[in-house]
Amino acid sequence: MKLSKKLIVFSAVLIILGLMAMYFHNQAVTLDERVNAAWSQVLNQYKRRADLIPNLVKTVQGYAKHEKEVLTDVTKARAKVGQMQLSADLLKDPQAFKRFEQNQGELSSALSRLMMVVERYPELKADKNFLALQSQLEGTENRIAVARRDYIEAVRHFNTLLRRFPASLFLRITDPELRPKPTFSITADEMKRPDVQF
């Protein structure tokens, strides 16, 4: 009789541990997929921006022939971004993620300089093609910000699960390949206050 009670208790403990392992595994898989989906959306929005740039550069080129350096910088930055292999594997390599973030930052900086150049050409600012492209680019930049925010939030949930007890204990056993996902950082240039002059 004593043996059967011990067997029942042992079986119950095993069942509870198995259910907990299954629960944490399923939660990790769900959050990992959410991170991957959010990352795909980030990539989609960056691709949309990269696709708009050639048209924007061509339109500005027609008006701003003297601004070759800025146009060249934008073109080079876009080419650099286009050369990177973009996939979910990027999330597993912190150095590749950092390069991706750096390249996107360089492109953002080059686009900002391009928009400053545009201010010198009132006739360009009135061009319908340019206005449409500028509007699409602004919308894309907003979409990028939203996609990055959603990605950061998905990563926060995923990384929190990996670090929380008892989930961390179970996941080390059931899913040892899961590692914290990288998130975006803010560069020193983005931290600078804009110089506003009146």
N, C-alpha and C positions, 0 to 999 in steps of 0.2 A: 504494500500500500504506500509506504514512504517513497519507494522508487517511482511509482507512477505520479505522485504529486510533484516530485522533483522534475520528472520528465515533462509534465504539463507546464510547470513554471518556466523551465528551460525553453520549451517550444514557444510559449507565449512571448518570452523575451526575444527569441529569434524572429518571430513574426513581427513584433513591434520594431525591432531594428531594421528588418527588411523593408517594412512599410516606410520608415523614416528615410532610409537610403533611396527608395524609389521616389518619394516625395521630393527630396532635395535634388536628385538627379533630374527629374522632370522640370523642376523649377529652374535649374541651371540651363537646361536645354532651351526652355522657353525664353529666358532672358538672353541667352547667347544668340538665338535667332532674332530677337528684337534688336540687339546691337548690330547684327549683320544687315538687317533691313534698314536700320537708321543709317548705317555706313553707306549702303547702296544709294540712299537718297542724297547723302552728301556728295557722293561721286556724280550722280545725275546732275545736280545743280552746278557743280564745278564744270562738268562737260558742257552744259548749256551755256555757261559764261564763255568758255573757251571757243565754242562755236560762233558766238556773237562777235568776238574780237576781230576776225578778219574783215567783216563788213564795216565795223566801226572804224578800223584803221584806214580802209580804202576811202571811206567818206571823209574822214579828217584829212587824209593825204591830199585830196583834191583842193582843199582850202588852205592847208597849212604846209605848204611846200618847204618852208624854212625850218620846220620842226622835225627834221629827219632823226635826230638823236632820240627824241622821245618815242617816235613811231618805231624806231629800231629796237629800243628797249622793250616796248610792249610786245613786238613780234618775237624777240628772243625769249622773253619770259613765257610767252604762250607756247613756244616750241619746247622749252624746257619742261613745262607741265605736260605737254603732249607725249614726251618721250618716256614718261614713267609708266610702268606696268601697274594698272590700277585693279586691285582685286581685294577680296576679303583677307587674303594672305598678308596684306600690308599691315593688318592689325596684329599679326603675330611677330612682326619685326619692328622693334622700337626705333631703330635707326632709319629704316625705310619710311616709317610714319613721320619721323622728324623731317626727313628730306621732302616728303610730300607737303608737309605743313610749310616748310621754308619756301618751296617753289610756289605754292599758292600765295604766300605772303609777298613774294617778289612780284608776282603778277598783279596782285591787288595794289601794290605800291606803284607799279608802272601805269596801271589804269588811272590811279589818282593823279599822277603827273600829267597824263593825257587829258584828263578833264580840266586840269588847270590851264593847259595850253588852249583848250577850246574857249576859255574865257576871253582870250585875246582876239577872237575872230567872231564878231557879232553876226556876220552873214552866215557862218557855220551854225551858230546857235539857232538861227531861224530856219535852217534847211529841214524840210519835212523828213527826209530819210534819216538825218542825224537825230532829230527829235524822237523818231520812232525807235531807233537803235538805243538811244540814251534811256528812254523809258523802259525798254526791254532789259537793259543792263541793270538799271535801278531795281526793277522787279526781281531780277535774278539774284542780285546781291542780297535783297531781303529774303528770298527763298534759301540762299546759302546760310544766312544767319539763323533762320528757323531750323533748317536741316542740321546745322551744327549743334544748336540747342537741344534738339531731339536726340541726337547722337550722344551728346554729353550726358543727358538724363538717362538714356538706356545703359550707358557704360556705368554710370553711378549705381544703378540698381544691380547690375551684374557683378561689379567689383565688390559691392557691399555684401552680396550673397556669398561670394567666395571667402570673405573675411569673417563673416558672422559664425558664432558657435551655436549649435552643433553642426551647422551646414558645412563649415570648413572641414571638420573632421570626416564627415561622410564623403564629401566630394574629393578629398585626397585619396580615398579608397576607390570610389566608383568612377571618378572622372579625373584622374591625375593629370591629363593633358590640358585641362582648363587653366588658363593664366589670366591675370588682370589685363584688361584691354586699355590701350593708350587713349588719352583724351587730348583735346586741343589746349594749347597754352597761348598766352598773350605775349607778343614780342615787345621788346623795349620800345620800338617805334609806335606801336599801338597804345602804349602807356603814356606817351608824351601828350601833353596838352596842346591842342591846336593854337597856333599863334594868330590871334585875331587882332587885326588892326583896323581902326576906323579913320 
